[in-house]
Amino acid sequence: MGRNGRAREHQQRQNLSGTGESNRPVSPCGMCRQSLAEYEERTKQPIRLILSGMEGKVIIIESAAQLLPLSFGSGDMK
């Protein structure tokens, strides 16, 4: 309970990092992108992706859905 007596909802951020033997940031394959998008849809929480290679820049993507803008979701089954 908060100081004012109301319960506070705590939402935990989901993070996923990926790296590979490359000098460029490594991103998930298509099947993994779809799985991540479906997980986000089910849990109603974004998954932040942190992508990097062995050297160089790091890319942070705030939601896996950004990797698959035309994803197939449960709403498409209806």
C-alpha positions in Angstrom: 0.0 0.0 0.0 1.2 3.5 -0.7 1.4 6.3 1.8 -2.0 7.6 0.8 -3.7 4.2 1.5 -4.2 3.2 -2.2 -2.5 0.1 -3.6 0.1 0.8 -6.2 0.4 -1.3 -9.2 4.0 -2.4 -9.9 4.8 -3.2 -13.5 8.2 -4.8 -14.2 10.0 -4.1 -17.4 10.9 -7.0 -19.6 14.4 -6.8 -21.1 16.1 -9.0 -23.6 19.7 -8.5 -24.9 21.4 -10.1 -27.8 24.9 -10.1 -29.1 26.9 -12.1 -31.6 30.3 -12.5 -33.2 29.8 -9.5 -35.5 30.8 -5.9 -35.4 27.2 -4.9 -36.1 24.2 -5.2 -33.8 22.6 -8.6 -34.1 18.8 -8.7 -34.3 16.3 -11.6 -33.7 15.3 -13.8 -36.7 11.8 -13.6 -38.1 10.4 -16.5 -36.0 11.9 -15.0 -32.8 10.4 -11.6 -33.7 7.0 -13.2 -34.1 7.3 -15.1 -30.8 8.3 -11.9 -29.0 5.4 -9.9 -30.5 2.9 -12.6 -29.4 4.4 -12.7 -25.9 4.0 -8.9 -25.7 0.4 -9.2 -26.8 -0.4 -11.9 -24.2 1.3 -10.1 -21.3 0.3 -6.6 -22.3 3.8 -5.5 -21.5 6.5 -4.3 -24.0 9.8 -6.1 -24.1 12.8 -3.8 -24.5 15.5 -5.3 -26.8 19.2 -4.3 -26.4 21.1 -5.3 -29.5 24.8 -5.2 -30.0 27.8 -6.8 -31.7 31.3 -7.4 -30.3 32.1 -3.8 -30.9 30.4 -0.6 -32.0 27.0 0.8 -31.3 24.3 -0.6 -29.2 20.6 -0.3 -30.4 17.8 -0.1 -27.8 14.3 -0.9 -29.1 11.6 -0.1 -26.6 9.1 -2.8 -27.9 9.6 -6.0 -29.8 6.5 -5.0 -31.9 8.7 -2.3 -33.5 10.7 -5.1 -35.2 7.6 -6.7 -36.8 5.2 -3.9 -37.7 2.8 -6.2 -39.7 2.9 -9.1 -37.2 0.2 -11.8 -37.1 -1.6 -11.7 -33.8 -4.5 -13.4 -32.0 -6.9 -10.7 -33.5 -6.1 -12.1 -36.9 -7.6 -15.5 -36.0 -11.1 -14.1 -35.5 
